[in-house]
Amino acid sequence: MDSLDLLRATGWRPGRRVDTSEAESTLLQAGYRLHDAALTVLAEFSGLIIDEPEVPTENRATRLRRRQLWIDGERAAVESEDPAACEDYSEAVGDILVPVGGELVMTVLIGERGAVWGAFSGDYGFIADSFVSAVAKILLRPIGGWWLDHRLPDDPATEELIRQRKLAEETSNRQRGWRHFWGR
């Protein structure tokens, strides 16, 4: 099984295109800078929830812990790293990163040149040169066989900045009514 098999199992096909106007609007309103590579990934893969393949095992708990990679610009704008954190990651890697989805707690980001990055709470790492390759690295890797291998600088000023950004994000989410977004 490869990444194309996983994608096809979700209903994806080469050349698939979906309307991304709502995702674009939500990402822009949240403060993200969009670029062609992110828009291309969103147009082709939005709305997909890609499941890790089930591996036959006698351990029922292992079978129930399958990972999922979701692609959704609107959800990414609400659930992922905040725009200021994405600016920090962008500066660290020398590319403009835009959130397009996630897996567990990791935010999936697309660079302006199409590279795929992952980030979570100050940790970040390169995943792959293309989204299709990233699907394989994220979902076909052995558990524990891949990780975010960089960290934003840990100094008191950076920690305070991260804390302030999280507080601002929480306030913004309350004001935006994220519960309304999820129909609650």
ChimeraX attribute file (.defattr): number of C-alpha atoms within 10 A of each C-alpha:
attribute: neighborCount
match mode: 1-to-1
recipient: residues
	/A:1	8
	/A:2	14
	/A:3	20
	/A:4	15
	/A:5	12
	/A:6	21
	/A:7	20
	/A:8	12
	/A:9	14
	/A:10	14
	/A:11	12
	/A:12	19
	/A:13	13
	/A:14	10
	/A:15	8
	/A:16	11
	/A:17	15
	/A:18	11
	/A:19	11
	/A:20	19
	/A:21	13
	/A:22	11
	/A:23	21
	/A:24	20
	/A:25	16
	/A:26	18
	/A:27	23
	/A:28	14
	/A:29	11
	/A:30	18
	/A:31	13
	/A:32	21
	/A:33	17
	/A:34	19
	/A:35	16
	/A:36	13
	/A:37	19
	/A:38	25
	/A:39	21
	/A:40	15
	/A:41	20
	/A:42	25
	/A:43	20
	/A:44	19
	/A:45	28
	/A:46	24
	/A:47	19
	/A:48	19
	/A:49	20
	/A:50	23
	/A:51	18
	/A:52	19
	/A:53	16
	/A:54	12
	/A:55	9
	/A:56	9
	/A:57	9
	/A:58	8
	/A:59	8
	/A:60	9
	/A:61	9
	/A:62	12
	/A:63	13
	/A:64	9
	/A:65	10
	/A:66	13
	/A:67	17
	/A:68	17
	/A:69	19
	/A:70	22
	/A:71	23
	/A:72	21
	/A:73	29
	/A:74	23
	/A:75	21
	/A:76	23
	/A:77	25
	/A:78	19
	/A:79	16
	/A:80	23
	/A:81	25
	/A:82	21
	/A:83	21
	/A:84	16
	/A:85	20
	/A:86	22
	/A:87	18
	/A:88	16
	/A:89	27
	/A:90	18
	/A:91	12
	/A:92	15
	/A:93	16
	/A:94	11
	/A:95	16
	/A:96	22
	/A:97	31
	/A:98	31
	/A:99	34
	/A:100	27
	/A:101	28
	/A:102	23
	/A:103	17
	/A:104	9
	/A:105	13
	/A:106	19
	/A:107	24
	/A:108	28
	/A:109	30
	/A:110	30
	/A:111	23
	/A:112	19
	/A:113	15
	/A:114	20
	/A:115	20
	/A:116	26
	/A:117	27
	/A:118	27
	/A:119	26
	/A:120	17
	/A:121	15
	/A:122	19
	/A:123	16
	/A:124	23
	/A:125	18
	/A:126	17
	/A:127	22
	/A:128	19
	/A:129	15
	/A:130	17
	/A:131	21
	/A:132	17
	/A:133	16
	/A:134	20
	/A:135	23
	/A:136	20
	/A:137	17
	/A:138	23
	/A:139	21
	/A:140	18
	/A:141	12
	/A:142	9
	/A:143	10
	/A:144	6
	/A:145	9
	/A:146	12
	/A:147	15
	/A:148	16
	/A:149	11
	/A:150	15
	/A:151	15
	/A:152	15
	/A:153	13
	/A:154	9
	/A:155	9
	/A:156	9
	/A:157	10
	/A:158	13
	/A:159	14
	/A:160	11
	/A:161	14
	/A:162	17
	/A:163	12
	/A:164	12
	/A:165	16
	/A:166	17
	/A:167	12
	/A:168	13
	/A:169	18
	/A:170	14
	/A:171	12
	/A:172	13
	/A:173	15
	/A:174	11
	/A:175	9
	/A:176	13
	/A:177	12
	/A:178	16
	/A:179	10
	/A:180	8
	/A:181	11
	/A:182	9
	/A:183	6
	/A:184	7
